[in-house]
């Protein structure tokens, strides 16, 4: 699915997609046979019955394009809904988006 029109400005973006519900065994079986997920750009992490999330390293010109590319793959995976996109502390650093104004909760302690 990562087929940008040109290579100028294309880079790898990191983010996490959280599903609404854990994948069922049937959905996992379908996922295993889908070419859209075979390149490893979007990889499943799960704890069966508890959660399913997809760690993404997708090439695109912008983060928005990378997220759209990843989400489009789920059209081939019936019944799986992505409920949120997460930019973790690692994502922000990997994407070159970490700044002094983006700090973790631990770093935001009030003085006193």
N, C-alpha and C positions, 0 to 999 in steps of 0.2 A: 504494500500500500504506500510505502514511502517513495513516491516518484515525483519529486519536485521538477518544475519545468527547466530549471537550470541549476548549476552548482554554486553560483555566486550567492554569498550570504547564507548558504545552507549550513546548519549546524545541528548538533544533537541536543535535544532538550530532555530534561528529566522531570517527571511528575508521577503521581500515584492516582489511580482511579479506584474508588471504592464502590462496590456493588451494593444494591439495596438489600439483597439477601445472599447468603452463601450459595454457591453453585450446587445444583443437585447432581447426583451421579450421572444422570442422563445428559445434563448440560456439559459436564466435564468430558464425557465421551465425545460429544459433538465438537467441543473445543479442540480435542486432540486431533481431529481430522480436518481442521480448517486451515487452508493455506494462508489466510490473512493473519494468523497468529504464529505461523511456522518460522518466520524470520528472527524471532526472539526479541523484536523491538518492544513488544507488549507481553510481559510474562506474568503468569498467574502465581500468586502466593495465597495459600489458604490454610485454614484450620477447619477441616470438614465439620459442618454443622454449626460453626461459630462465625466465621467470616471468610470472605473472598475479596482479594484486592489484586490489582494489576500494576506492577511496577513498569514504567514506560521510559524508554530511551529512544525517542523518535526524532528522525532528521526532518527538518523543515526550516523555512526562512524565519518564521516567528513562532513563539510559544502557542499562540492561538491556532495557527495552522497545524502544529504538532498535535495539540489536543483534539482538533477536529478530525485529523487523520486517525488517531487512536479510537475515537468514539465511533467513527464510521465502520470500523471493523466489527462492532457489536451488532450491527444489522444482520450479520450472518449467524448470530448466536441467540436463538429464540428464547424469550422469557427472561433474559438477563438485562437488568436495568442498572445503569451507572448512576449512583446518587450524588457523588461528589468528586471533585478534583482536588487533590492535596498538593501543595508545594511545601514539602518538609524543609527543615533546616538544611538537610543535605541537598535538596532540590535547589534551594535558593543559592547555595554555594556553587553547585555544579553549573547552574544556569548563569552564573555571574551576576546574580540579582541581590546578593547579600550586601547590605550597607549598614552603617552605624545606626540608621533609623529602624532597621529590622532586627529586633533582638528577641531572644527567647523569654518566656515568662520568668525564668529564674534570674535573668538579668534586669528585670524591672522591679526589683524590690524598692520600696519607698524608704528614704533615709529615716533613721531614728529608731 
